[in-house]
Amino acid sequence: MELKRQFTFSGTFKKFHEEDIKPIEIYNASIYCYINGTVLIEVGCEVNQHINSKVFYNSCPIYRPKNLPDDKLDILSILQLDSFEKELVQQPYEGDYEIEGKTVEGWQIQAIVRDTNFKVGNSEKVEKEQKHQIGLRDLCIDYNPDLQKEGKIQEISYGLANIEIINSFSTKISNLEAEIYFVPVATRINKNISGTLSAEMKLRNIYEDKPDSYETYSSWLTSLLSLASGNCIEQIYRIKTVRCKELHMKSEYWSGRGLRDEGREIEVIQSPQLYPFIQQCAAKLTKEIFSEEGTGLGLALSWYISTFVSTVAEVNFLLLCTVLESLNKKYSKNASKRLISKQKYKKIREKILEIISESKRDIDNETELTSYKIFEIKVRKYFEDASCNQVGSLRNSLKEMFKSYNVPYEDLFPDLEFIKVRDDIVHEGFGKIDVDVEHRKLSNLVVRVFLAILGYQGDYMESTKIEMDDKFGQNRHGLICRSFPLAISDVGKLQTPDY
């Protein structure tokens, strides 16, 4: 695998979650950072054996004979020691281990050891010059350890995997002065191999009160790229630049965790259209659209991206239903009108719950009381979500949402038949029909809703059924390019009753 970073490290191997009075010294070890996100430290045979012994020793509880002087321990055999009353002197250590130190350039290094399943014991065949590689995660590199870290973040660069960017481009974020830059990263690895570094995303000049603003925006943008590409876009590393007066201080972070599979969904926005897609979506990159306090698009996208890695059509179908229900809860605030005012409903609810609580006091039978408590929980839950004060079913509520965003659905589900399929899967364990076909149609519908919420205008791809005979009786599907927004008046042209 191709290297992205390599440096020489000297420091210590020690416990991370508690003070370690016996750390292991490491000299002139090599740390490798690969383009697939893997981070390794390479140590010599002797250091590796010391690490093995330390981890093994710390993993076991240690006892000693009670009230026995230390000078008597050496002259007693193990069998004699067993006859004494014992006391615990060391609890087994169950925390993580870390390495901490500096490179030859003076950079500060800290990382968590990813795997501590080390082999215990020496082998006669082991050569002293033999090298051993140990996996690392959460690698932090401070390029300016002697400088104070006060100042504002100027930019953060994120190394991305599983996204194809043909040409570099940049755009503004909503109404802020902040900017996004996307740059393709050339590597010697074939671009068709998933899970390797393929692009870099830079965010600049995001000045807000909360320190996690950069991470928030990068998460939203990564979700948008996943939606567009049909792949699980992963962050391999991030490089942060902080400016203090005339100084620029840089730090770097590698997660070192395994990347998810590339993905199995269609490329909704193909590479030539990626720039106008991101440019338009950047205008909607706000907390009112993406956050849970707002409309919750970020959560809905995370449910959608979860379908990329599953091979079970029924599971993906249910995940897509969850997407629509979560969006409906946020976006269809006016779809289900209240029967009575919120204030009146609250007063009625309080009186009913008060009666429920008072009635419980008159029950003496233990069995009856247990059943009553279950009844009480159900009643409280029923009144808490206020569903009894709303008009309309989920079907009507979803139709209202689709209508408000001009999202055509009649060509896919004229009466939202996917709700019945969902109920069959959840309550009976199967859908009674070809769920794979329904999954493709529902995925098309979900994508339309996403594009409508984001205000996208332009070409995109949908799954479509290929009308041809198959000797095995299997449905065949391909891709078709459409232009968004789809006019509701054109729904008839899109309809394919035997999709």
For each residue, the residues with C-beta under 8 A, 3 or more apart:
1: 34 35 36 38 189 196
2: 34 35 187 188 189 196
3: 6 32 33 34 35
4: 33 34 35 159 197 237
5: 31 32 33 252 254
6: 3 30 31 32 33
7: 30 31 103 104 105 107
8: 28 29 30 31 103 104
9: 26 28 29 30 31 41 99 101 102 103 109
10: 26 27 28 29 101 102 103 104
11: 25 26 99 100 101 102 109
12: 23 24 25 26 99 100 101
13: 23 24 26 47 51 54 97 98 99 113
14: 20 23 24 97 98 99 100
15: 18 19 20 58 93 95 96 97 98
16: 95 96 97 98 112
17: 93 95 96
18: 15 93 95
19: 15
20: 14 15 23
21:
22: 54
23: 12 13 14 20
24: 12 13 14 47 50 51 54
25: 11 12
26: 9 10 11 12 13 29 43 47 99 101
27: 10
28: 8 9 10
29: 8 9 10 26 41 42 43 44 47
30: 6 7 8 9 41 42
31: 5 6 7 8 9 39 40 41 42 103 109 111 136 139
32: 3 5 6 38 39 40 41 42 133
33: 3 4 5 6 38 39 139 237 254
34: 1 2 3 4 37 38 39 40
35: 1 2 3 4 187 189 196 197 236
36: 1 161 195 196 197 236 259
37: 34 161 195 197 234 236 237 254 255 256 257 258 259
38: 1 32 33 34 135 256
39: 31 32 33 34 111 114 135 136 137 139 254 256
40: 31 32 34 133 134 135 136
41: 9 29 30 31 32 99 111 133 134 136
42: 29 30 31 32 131 132 133 134
43: 26 29 47 48 51 131 132 134
44: 29 47 48 128 129 130 131 132
45: 48 49 126 127 128 129 130 131 132
46: 49 50 128
47: 13 24 26 29 43 44 50 51
48: 43 44 45 51 52 118 132 134
49: 45 46 52 53 122
50: 24 46 47 53 54
51: 13 24 43 47 48 54 55 118 134
52: 48 49 55 56 118 119 120 121
53: 49 50 56 57 120
54: 13 22 24 50 51 57 58
55: 51 52 58 59 97 116 118
56: 52 53 59 60 118 120
57: 53 54 60
58: 15 54 55 92 93
59: 55 56 92 93 94
60: 56 57 92
61: 88 90 91 92
62: 88 89 90
63: 86 87 88 89
64: 68 73 86 87 89
65: 68 73 76 81 84 85 86 87
66: 84 85 86 87
67: 85
68: 64 65 72 73 76 84
69: 72 73
70: 73
71: 74
72: 68 69 75 76
73: 64 65 68 69 70 76 81
74: 71
75: 72
76: 65 68 72 73 80 81
77: 80 81
78: 81 82
79: 82 83
80: 76 77 83 84
81: 65 73 76 77 78 84
82: 78 79
83: 79 80
84: 65 66 68 80 81
85: 65 66 67
86: 63 64 65 66
87: 63 64 65 66
88: 61 62 63 91
89: 62 63 64
90: 61 62
91: 61 88
92: 58 59 60 61
93: 15 17 18 58 59
94: 59
95: 15 16 17 18
96: 15 16 17 112 113 116
97: 13 14 15 16 55 112 113 116
98: 13 14 15 16 110 111 112 113
99: 9 11 12 13 14 26 41 109 110 111 113 136
100: 11 12 14 109 110
101: 9 10 11 12 26 109
102: 9 10 11 106 107 108 109 145
103: 7 8 9 10 31 106 107 109
104: 7 8 10
105: 7
106: 102 103 145
107: 7 102 103 141 142 143 145
108: 102 140 141 142 145
109: 9 11 31 99 100 101 102 103 139 140 141 142
110: 98 99 100 139 140
111: 31 39 41 98 99 136 137 138 139 140 256
112: 16 96 97 98 136 137 138
113: 13 96 97 98 99 116 134 135 136 137
114: 39 134 135 136 137 256
115: 134 135
116: 55 96 97 113
117:
118: 48 51 52 55 56
119: 52
120: 52 53 56
121: 52
122: 49 126
123: 126
124:
125:
126: 45 122 123 130
127: 45 130
128: 44 45 46
129: 44 45
130: 44 45 126 127
131: 42 43 44 45
132: 42 43 44 45 48
133: 32 40 41 42
134: 40 41 42 43 48 51 113 114 115
135: 38 39 40 113 114 115 256
136: 31 39 40 41 99 111 112 113 114 139 256
137: 39 111 112 113 114 255 256 257
138: 111 112 253 254 255 256
139: 31 33 39 109 110 111 136 252 253 254 256
140: 108 109 110 111 251 252 253
141: 107 108 109 251 252 253
142: 107 108 109 145 251
143: 107 249 250 251 252
144: 147 247 249 250 251
145: 102 106 107 108 142
146:
147: 144 244 247 249
148: 244
149: 242 249
150: 244
151: 242 243 244 245 247 249
152: 207 242 243
153: 156 206 214 240 241 242 243
154: 204 205 241 242 243 248
155: 202 203 204 205 240 241
156: 153 202 203 214 218 238 239 240 241
157: 200 201 202 238 239
158: 200 201 202 203 218 222 235 237 238
159: 4 185 197 199 200 235 236 237 238
160: 163 197 198 199 200 201 222 225 233 234 235 236
161: 36 37 194 195 196 197 198 233 234 236 259
162: 194 195 198 229 231 232 233 234 259 262 263
163: 160 198 199 225 229 231 233
164: 184 191 198 199 229 271
165: 168 169 182 183 184 198 199 271 274
166: 184 271 272 274
167: 184 275
168: 165 181 182 183 184
169: 165 181 182 275 278 279
170: 179 180 181 182
171: 179 180 275 278 279 282
172: 176 177 178 179 180 282
173: 176 178 179 180 203 206 217 282 285
174: 282 283 284 285 286
175:
176: 172 173 205 206
177: 172 205 207
178: 172 173 203 204 205 206 207 217
179: 170 171 172 173 202 203 204 205
180: 170 171 172 173 201 202 203 221 278 282
181: 168 169 170 201 202 203 204
182: 165 168 169 170 199 200 201 202 278
183: 165 168 199 200 201 202
184: 164 165 166 167 168 198 199
185: 159 197 198 199 200
186:
187: 2 35 196 197 198
188: 2
189: 1 2 35 193 196
190: 193
191: 164 198
192:
193: 189 190 196
194: 161 162 231 261 262
195: 36 37 161 162 234 259 261 262
196: 1 2 35 36 161 187 189 193
197: 4 35 36 37 159 160 161 185 187 236
198: 160 161 162 163 164 165 184 185 187 191
199: 159 160 163 164 165 182 183 184 185
200: 157 158 159 160 182 183 185
201: 157 158 160 180 181 182 183 218 221 222
202: 155 156 157 158 179 180 181 182 183
203: 155 156 158 173 178 179 180 181 206 214 217 218 221
204: 154 155 178 179 181
205: 154 155 176 177 178 179
206: 153 173 176 178 203 213 214 217
207: 152 177 178
208: 213
209:
210: 213 216
211:
212: 215 216
213: 206 208 210 216 217
214: 153 156 203 206 217 218 240
215: 212 218 219
216: 210 212 213 219 220
217: 173 178 203 206 213 214 220 221 285
218: 156 158 201 203 214 215 221 222 235 238
219: 215 216 222 223 298
220: 216 217 223 224 285 290 298
221: 180 201 203 217 218 224 225 278 285
222: 158 160 201 218 219 225 226 233 234 235
223: 219 220 226 227 298 301 302 305
224: 220 221 227 228 277 278 281 301 454
225: 160 163 221 222 228 229 233 278
226: 222 223 229 230 231 232 233 263 301 305 308
227: 223 224 268 269 301 304 305 447 450
228: 224 225 267 268 269 274 277 278
229: 162 163 164 225 226 233 263 267 268 269
230: 226 263 264 265 266 267 268 308
231: 162 163 194 226 262 263 265 308
232: 162 226 259 260 261 262 263 305 308 309
233: 160 161 162 163 222 225 226 229
234: 37 160 161 162 195 222 259 260
235: 158 159 160 218 222 238 255
236: 35 36 37 159 160 161 197 254 255 259
237: 4 33 37 158 159 252 253 254 255
238: 156 157 158 159 218 235 252 253
239: 156 157 250 251 252 253
240: 153 155 156 214 250 251 252 253
241: 153 154 155 156 248 249 250
242: 149 151 152 153 154 248 249 250 251
243: 151 152 153 154 247 248 249
244: 147 148 150 151 247 249
245: 151
246:
247: 144 147 151 243 244
248: 154 241 242 243
249: 143 144 147 149 151 241 242 243 244
250: 143 144 239 240 241 242
251: 140 141 142 143 144 239 240 242
252: 5 139 140 141 143 237 238 239 240
253: 138 139 140 141 237 238 239 240
254: 5 33 37 39 138 139 236 237
255: 37 137 138 235 236 237
256: 37 38 39 111 114 135 136 137 138 139
257: 37 137
258: 37
259: 36 37 161 162 195 232 234 236
260: 232 234 263 308 309
261: 194 195 232 264 308 309
262: 162 194 195 231 232
263: 162 226 229 230 231 232 260 305 308 309
264: 230 261 308 309 311
265: 230 231 268 307 308 443
266: 230 443 461 462 463 479
267: 228 229 230 270 271 461
268: 227 228 229 230 265 447 460 461
269: 227 228 229 273 274 277 460 461
270: 267 273 274 459 461
271: 164 165 166 267 274
272: 166
273: 269 270 276 277 458 459 460
274: 165 166 228 269 270 271 277 278
275: 167 169 171 278 279
276: 273 279 280 458
277: 224 228 269 273 274 280 281 456 458
278: 169 171 180 182 221 224 225 228 274 275 281 282
279: 169 171 275 276 282 283
280: 276 277 283 284 454 455 456 457 458
281: 224 277 278 284 285 454 456
282: 171 172 173 174 180 278 279 285
283: 174 279 280 455
284: 174 280 281 289 453 454 455
285: 173 174 217 220 221 281 282 289 290
286: 174 289 290 294
287: 290 291 293 294
288: 291 294 295
289: 284 285 286 294 295 297 453 454
290: 220 285 286 287 294 295 296 297 298
291: 287 288 294 296 298
292: 296 298 299
293: 287
294: 286 287 288 289 290 291 297 330
295: 288 289 290 327 330 331 453
296: 290 291 292 299 300 326 327 329 330
297: 289 290 294 300 301 327 450 453 454
298: 219 220 223 290 291 292 301 302
299: 292 296 302 303 326
300: 296 297 303 304 323 326 327 450
301: 223 224 226 227 297 298 304 305 450
302: 223 298 299 305 306
303: 299 300 306 307 319 320 322 323 326
304: 227 300 301 307 319 320 323 446 450
305: 223 226 227 232 263 301 302 308
306: 302 303 309 310 319
307: 265 303 304 310 315 316 319 320 443
308: 226 230 231 232 260 261 263 264 265 305
309: 232 260 261 263 264 306
310: 306 307 315 316 319
311: 264
312: 315 316
313: 316 317 435 436 439
314: 317 318 425 430 431 435
315: 307 310 312 318 319
316: 307 310 312 313 319 320 439 443
317: 313 314 320 321 418 421 422 425 431 435 438 439 442
318: 314 315 321 322 422 425 426
319: 303 304 306 307 310 315 316 322 323
320: 303 304 307 316 317 323 324 439 442 443 446
321: 317 318 324 325 418 419 422 442
322: 303 318 319 325 326
323: 300 303 304 319 320 326 327 446
324: 320 321 327 328 398 445 446 449
325: 321 322 328 329 394
326: 296 299 300 303 322 323 329 330
327: 295 296 297 300 323 324 330 331 401 449 453
328: 324 325 331 332 335 394 397 398 401
329: 296 325 326 332
330: 294 295 296 326 327 333
331: 295 327 328 401 404 405 453
332: 328 329 335 336 397 398 400 401 404
333: 330
334: 337 400
335: 328 332 392 396 397 398 400 401
336: 332 390 391 392 396 397
337: 334 390 391 392
338: 341 342 345 389 390 391
339: 389 390 391
340: 344 345 348 389
341: 338 344 345
342: 338 345 346
343: 346 347
344: 340 341 347 348
345: 338 340 341 342 348 349 386 389
346: 342 343 349 350
347: 343 344 350 351
348: 340 344 345 351 352
349: 345 346 352 353 383
350: 346 347 353 354
351: 347 348 354 355
352: 348 349 355 356 379 383
353: 349 350 356 357 379 380 383
354: 350 351 357 358
355: 351 352 358 359
356: 352 353 359 360 376 379 380
357: 353 354 360 361 376
358: 354 355 361
359: 355 356 362 363 372
360: 356 357 363 369 372 373 376
361: 357 358
362: 359
363: 359 360 368 369 372
364: 369
365: 368 369
366: 369 370
367: 370 371
368: 363 365 371 372
369: 360 363 364 365 366 372 373
370: 366 367 373 374
371: 367 368 374 375
372: 359 360 363 368 369 375 376
373: 360 369 370 376 377
374: 370 371 377 378
375: 371 372 378 379
376: 356 357 360 372 373 379 380
377: 373 374 380 381
378: 374 375 381 382
379: 352 353 356 375 376 382 383
380: 353 356 376 377 383 384
381: 377 378 384 385
382: 378 379 385 387 388
383: 349 352 353 379 380 386 388
384: 380 381
385: 381 382
386: 345 383 389 390
387: 382 390
388: 382 383
389: 338 339 340 345 386
390: 336 337 338 339 386 387
391: 336 337 338 339
392: 335 336 337 396 397 400
393: 396 397
394: 325 328 397 398 419
395: 398 399 415 416 419
396: 335 336 392 393 399 400
397: 328 332 335 336 392 393 394 400 401
398: 324 328 332 335 394 395 401 402 416
399: 395 396 402 403 409 416
400: 332 334 335 392 396 397 403 404
401: 327 328 331 332 335 397 398 404 405 407 449
402: 398 399 405 407 408 409 449
403: 399 400 406 407
404: 331 332 400 401
405: 331 401 402 449 452 453
406: 403 452 485 486 487 488
407: 401 402 403 445 448 449 452 486
408: 402 411 448 486 487 488 490 491 494
409: 399 402 412 413 416 445 448
410: 413 414 491 495
411: 408 491 494 495 496
412: 409 441 442 444 445 499
413: 409 410 416 417 418 441 442 445
414: 410 417
415: 395
416: 395 398 399 409 413 419
417: 413 414 420 421
418: 317 321 413 421 422 438 441 442 445
419: 321 394 395 416 422 423
420: 417 423 424
421: 317 417 418 424 425 431 433 435 438
422: 317 318 321 418 419 425 426
423: 419 420 426 427
424: 420 421 427 428 430 431 432
425: 314 317 318 421 422 428 429 430 431 435
426: 318 422 423
427: 423 424
428: 424 425 432
429: 425
430: 314 424 425
431: 314 317 421 424 425 435 438
432: 424 428
433: 421 437 438
434: 437 438 475
435: 313 314 317 421 425 431 438 439
436: 313 439 440 475
437: 433 434 440 441 465 475 499
438: 317 418 421 431 433 434 435 441 442
439: 313 316 317 320 435 436 442 443
440: 436 437 443 444 463 477 499
441: 412 413 418 437 438 444 445 463 499
442: 317 320 321 412 413 418 438 439 445 446
443: 265 266 307 316 320 439 440 446 447 463
444: 412 440 441 447 448 462 463
445: 324 407 409 412 413 418 441 442 448 449
446: 304 320 323 324 442 443 449 450
447: 227 268 443 444 450 451 460 462
448: 407 408 409 444 445 451 452 484 486
449: 324 327 401 402 405 407 445 446 452 453
450: 227 297 300 301 304 446 447 453 454
451: 447 448 454 456 460 484 485
452: 405 406 407 448 449 455 456 484 485
453: 284 289 295 297 327 331 405 449 450
454: 224 280 281 284 289 297 450 451
455: 280 283 284 452
456: 277 280 281 451 452 460 484
457: 280 484 485
458: 273 276 277 280 483 484
459: 270 273 481 482 483 484
460: 268 269 273 447 451 456 481 482 483 484
461: 266 267 268 269 270 479 480 481 482
462: 266 444 447 479 480 482
463: 266 440 441 443 444 477 478 479 480
464: 477 478 479 480 496
465: 437 475 476 477 496 498 499
466: 476 477 478
467:
468: 476
469:
470: 473 474 475 476
471:
472:
473: 470
474: 470
475: 434 436 437 465 470
476: 465 466 468 470
477: 440 463 464 465 466
478: 463 464 466
479: 266 461 462 463 464
480: 461 462 463 464
481: 459 460 461
482: 459 460 461 462 486
483: 458 459 460 486
484: 448 451 452 456 457 458 459 460
485: 406 451 452 457
486: 406 407 408 448 482 483 490 491 494
487: 406 408 490
488: 406 408 491
489:
490: 408 486 487 493 494
491: 408 410 411 486 488 494 495
492: 495
493: 490
494: 408 411 486 490 491
495: 410 411 491 492
496: 411 464 465 499
497:
498: 465
499: 412 437 440 441 465 496
